Amino acid sequence: MKENRKKVTDFLQSYQMYYEDIDIEEDVQIFLNEMEKGLTEEGSSLQMIPTYIEVYDKIPVNEKVIAIDAGGTNFRVALITFDEERKPSLQGYKKVLMPGVNKEVSKETFFKTFVDYLSEVINESSKVGFCFSFPTEIFPNKDGKLIDFCKEIKAKEVIGELIGENLLIAIKKSGYNKDKQVVLLNDTVAALLAGNAFSQSRIYDSYIGFILGTGMNCCYVESNSNIIKKSNLEPTKSQIINVESGSYGKGPMGEIDRKYDSTTINPGLYTYEKMISGGYFGTLCLNTLQIAAKDGLFSSATAQNLLDLKELNIKDINDYMTCPAGSNKVFRNIFHQADENDRATAYFLFDDLIERAARLAAICLSAGVIKSCAGVNPCYPVCISAEGTTFYKFNSLKARVESYLDGYLKKRINRYYQIVHIRNASLIGAAIAGLTN
């Protein structure tokens, strides 16, 4: 096995894909520099989008709000109220497929589909909190213009359009006449707001929202005085900044990353997300396996099976890492003629890529904690409200990320954090935004 281990390490190093070659401290500083640039007029791969949303301690009670969560794959909606203890009540909950996942759709179809999904709750409230999990320029009126789609959504006519305004137009076209007020935010902001709402049992110094699922992103609370690119902000106040960290363009990409990026529908964009998130990780692993097969890391029979493989998803990888000798159909077919060396080689490749993803995620979160200027007292840590199936359910990824955070933030620079997980955080955060803005 030592020979297999060394073979995999040498292979990944030759393609600049090995996790131990990533210097966390150095890359955190590069990330922080990009964050600073993104808050000014200088060009930056981090868009650092002001949300004009503040963090409030009070939430209106017993008032209905329509909460929407339009994510990478799914669209969720519910009618939500909060009681005096901030406990949410969800009614009319629905989870359906996002338009544009399977095929290209027009702008009209995109927004009409949203209205159709809202039909059961649309007349229950005039307030709408809309969690829209794509890069969007937010305006002071809490509407936003879509910058671009990531996560492979196919609806080109929607790019550059105002999301809230178009939703209201589609609502009116569908025959609903009552006026609505839409507050637009993304899933990281929603996660942060949910973290604040449910943190009454502990006092936190600040808050971060973090998503690692189909895509990845983070947000944090920034002083308005540091947001140089926006004038007329009240300097004594603060607001949530949507980092759009998936678009970070100075991450330690390897040769296999670059080759994979060139095959996606948006080459050159969201390259950091493509190295980490669940929507891309399966294909990245498949590409790595196939290059390894061509480079002679597997026996000839296994190599051909890998080269013939057309698709690999994150669930297949998780199944394999949980039980390499188990009954996952994809790998049972690949390794039916293989010896244990082939199985071990695949395991080492997957494990190293997962470890790299954890290190990259920790770089993003560490930069967010440092930029928040918070968490210096262990009694008052930074609350990281984290969401995403990839983060919580993919082969101990959360534990790996925490290991890096502990090693760098706590032990090296004395910054403290706590990760919290709140059920339905995107919907609850959207509801809070709709009620408080």
N, C-alpha and C positions, 0 to 999 in steps of 0.2 A: 504493500500500500504506500510506502514511502516514495517509491518510484512513481506511482500514479500521482501522488500529491505534488511532487517536484515537476512532473511533466505538465500538469495543469497550471501551476504557478508560472513556469517558464513560458507557456503558451499565452497566458493572459498578459504577462509583462511585455511580451513581444508585440502585442496589439494595444498597449497602453490601457488595459482594462483591469489591472490588479488593484484591489482596494488598499493594500498596505502602501502603495506608492502615492496615495493621496494624503497630503499634509493638512490635517484639519485646521490647525492654527493659521496657516498660510491662506487656505481657501476661505476661511471665515473672514479674514481681513479683505480679501478680494470681493467677497459678497457684500461686506459692509461698505466698501468704496462705491460699488454699483448702487447700493441703496441711497447713499448720499447724493450721487449724481442724479438719480431718479427724482429726488426732491427739488432739484434745481432745474434750470433750463438746459443743462448739459445732456448730451445723449447718453442713454443707459439702456441696457437690455432689460432692466427691471423697471416696469412702468410706474410703480409707486403711485397708485391711483388714489387721490383723495376721495373719501366716501361721503363727506359732510355729515357723517353719523357720529354722534357722541355716545359715551357710555353713561347711562342714567341709572340711578339707584331705584327709582320708583316705576312701577308698571301699573297702568290703569286696571282695576279689577272688575270682573263681571261684564266686560265689554267685548263684544264679538269682533273678530277680525278674520279676514280670509287670508290664509297663509299658503303660499305657493313655493315649491322647491323644484326648479327646472335644472336637473343635473346632467351629467355626461351621458347617461343612458335612460334614466327614469324621470318621470314627471309625477310629483306628488302634490296633493292638495288636501287641506282640511280647514274646517271652521274652528277657531281656537278662542277660548276664554281663559283668564287666570283668576284664581281665587285669592283671598287675603294672604295666604301663605305662599303665593307665587306658583302654586301647583296648576299646571295647564290641563285643560279638558279639550280633547280633540273629538270633533263630530264630522261626519261625512267624509272620512278619510278615504282617499283613492290613490292608487299607485298604478301608473300606466307608462307606456313607452314614449320617449321623447320623439316628436316629429323630426325627420331627417336622419334617423339612425340607420335605417335600411336603404334609403334612396334619397335622391335630391328632391326637395320640396320648394315650392314658391313661397314668397313672403306671405301672401294671402292665406295659403294653406297652413303655413306655420302658425300664424296667430289665430286663425279660425279653429285649429285643433286645440289650442289652449282654451279657447272659450267653450268648446264642446266639453272639455274635461272639467270645467268649472260649473257646469249647468246645475248641479245639485245644491251648490252653496252660494251662487252668484247674487242672489237677492237677499242674503242674510246680513250683509254688512256693506257699508260704503268705503271701508278701509281695507286695503290690500297690501300685505307685505310680500314682496316678490323676490325670492332668492333665486337669482339667475347666475349660474355658475360658469360664466364665460368672461373673457377679458372685455370689460365695458368701461368706457369713460363716464364717470358719474358727474352730474351737474348739481348746483346748489338746490334745485327744486326736487332732488332725489330721483329724477329720471336718469337714464343712461343710454349712451350710443354704443352699440356693439362694435368693438375693435376688430375682432376676428373670432372664428370658431376654432376651438381645439377639440380634442377627444373625438375627432373624425365625424362630427355632425355635418350634414350636407344640406345647407340652405343658404346659398351664396347671396340671394337677394336680400337677406336679413342683415348682412354685414354693412355697417355704417348707418343703420336705422335706429331710431329711438324706440326702446323696448316698451316702456310704460305707455307712451303715446300710442303706439301701434296696437297694444293690447286694448286700450280704451276705445280706439276706432273699431276694432273687431267686435268688441262688446256691443257697441251701438249698432253696427251693421247686423248683428244677430238678433236685434229687437229688444235688447235690455236698455231701458231708458234712464235708470237711476244713475246719478253721477257717482264716480268712484275716485278715490285718491290712492295712487300707487306709489309705494316706496320701494325703490330697487336697491338691492344689495347682492353680494355674492355669498357662497356657502361658507367661506372662511370668516367673513364678518358675522354671519348668522351664528356660527359656532362660538365666536368670541362673545356675542351678546348672550347666548344661552349659558356660557360659562359664568358670566357675571351674574345672571339671574339666579343661578343655583349655587352661588358661592357664599351664602350667608353664614354657613357654619364655620367658615375660615376667612380671615382677612388676607387678601392678596395685594401685592404692590402694583401689579398691572396685569394685563391680559393679552394672550395671543390666541388667534384662531388658526388651526392647522388642519388641512385636508390631505389625506393620502389614500385615494381610492382609485377610480378610473383615471383621474388626473391628480395633480398635487398643487398646493398653494398655501400661503400663510398670510396673516395680517397682524398688525400690532397697533398700539395707541401711540400717536405722535403729537408733540406740541405743534400748534399752528405756526409758532415763530420759526420753526425749522422747515416749513413747507414753502420754500423760496419761490417756486414756480407759480404759486397762486397768490394773487394780491387780494387785499381787502378781507383777509381773514383776521378774526379777533385773536391777537397774539397771546392773550392770557388763557385761551381755551385750548382744547385738544380735540382730536378726532381720530377715527380709525383709518389707517392706510392699508389699502389692498396692494400687497407687494407684487402680485402676479409672479411668484417665484418660479413657476413652471417655465417661464420664458427666459430665465437666467441664461445668458449666452456665454459666460466665462467659466463654466464648470469644466472639470477635467475629463473631457470627452476622449474616448479612445477611437481607434480606427474602425472597430465594429460598430460603435455608436454612429459614427459619421456615415458609414455605408447604409445602415438602417435608416437614418434620418433622410437620406436622399430618396428613399422609396415611399415615404409618407406623403400625404396630400398637402402638407405645408412644410417642405424642407427648409431648414434653417431657422425655424420658429419652434418655440417650446422645447428646446433641445434638452433642458434639464429634466423636464417632465418625462421625456422619452427614455431617460436613463433609470427612472425610478418607478413610475406609476403603473398601476395594474392594467390600464388600457393598452400599454405598450410592452410591458415586461415579458409577456409570453413570447412575442415575436422576436424581441431582442435575444432571449435565451435560445430560441430556435436557430436564429442566424449564427449565434456563437457555437452551438452544437455542430451546425453544418460546416462552418469554417474549420472547426476542430477535426471533423471527419475528413475533410480534404487534406488537412495537415498531418494525418496519420495517427491521431490520438486514440482511434478506435480500431477494432478488428474490421476486416474488409466487409463482412456480412452486416455488422452493425452500422458501419459507415454508410453503406448503400441504403439501409433502412432509414437512416437519418436524412440522407439526401433526398429520399423520396417523400419525406414527410412534408405536408403542405401547410399545416397549421398546428400551433401549440398555444394553449392559454394558461393563465396563471393558476387555474384550478388543477390542471394536469401536473404542473410543477409542484404545487403544494401537496397533492396526493403522493407524488413520487418521494418528496423529501420526508413526508410522514412515514411512509413505508416503502422503501425502494424495492423490496422483494414482494410487494403486494400485487393487487389485481387491477391496477389502473390499466385500462384497455390499450391506451396509446403506447405506453412503455412496455407492456407485455408483448405487444407485437414487435416493437423495436428490438427488444433484448431476448427474443425467444431462442436465438442461436448463440447468444453471447456468454462469455464467462464473467466472473465477478469483477475482473479488471475494467470491463466496459461499464458496468453498473457504477463502480466506484468513481470512474472518471467523470461520468455524467453528474454524479452526486457532488463531487468537488467543484465542478464548473458552476452548477446551480448555487451551491453554498457560497462561493466567492462572489458571485454576482449579487446575491441577496445581501451579503455583508457590505458590498460596495454601496448598494441602495441605502442601507442603514446609515452608513457614514455620510453619504450625500444629504440625506434627510436631516441628520444631526447638524451639518454645516448650516443649512437654512435656518433651523430652529435656534441654534446658538447665535447666529447673527441677529435674529429677531429679538432674543432676550437682551443682548448687549445694546441694540439700538433703542430699546424701550427705556434704557437707563434705570432699570428696576431690578429687584431681586438680590440686592447686596446683603440684605438681612435674612438669615434662614427662617426667621419667624414670620416673614412676609414675602414669600416667594412669588414668582410670576406664575400665574395660572395658564397652562397650555390646554385649551379646550380642543381636543383632537377628535377627528372623525375620519371614517373611511374603512371599508372592509379590508383593503390591502394592509393598512397599518395594524389593524387589530387581529386579523385572522390568517395572515400569510406567514407561515413558518417562523414564528417567534420574532417577527420584524420589530414589533414594539419593544421587546426586551433588548434587542440589539441596538436600537436607536437610543434607548435610555442608558445603555452601557457607555456609549460614546458621549452622551450629554453629561453623565456623571463624571467621566474621566476628564472632559475638557471644562465644562462650566463649573462644576462644583470643586473639583480637586485642583484645577490649574488657575482659574481666574476668580474663584469664590463668588459665583452667581448661582442662585437657587431657583428651582422651578418645581412645579407639580403638574402632572398630566391628569386631566379629568375627562371622563367619557359621559356624555349626556345623551340619552335616548331621544331620537327625533330632533337633534340639535338644529338642523337646517330649517325645519318648519317652525320650531319654537323661536329661534332667532328672528326669522322673517316676521312672525307675529309680533314680537317685541318691537321691531323696527316700525311695523305698520301702526302700532299703537302709540309710540313715543315720538314720532316725527310728523 
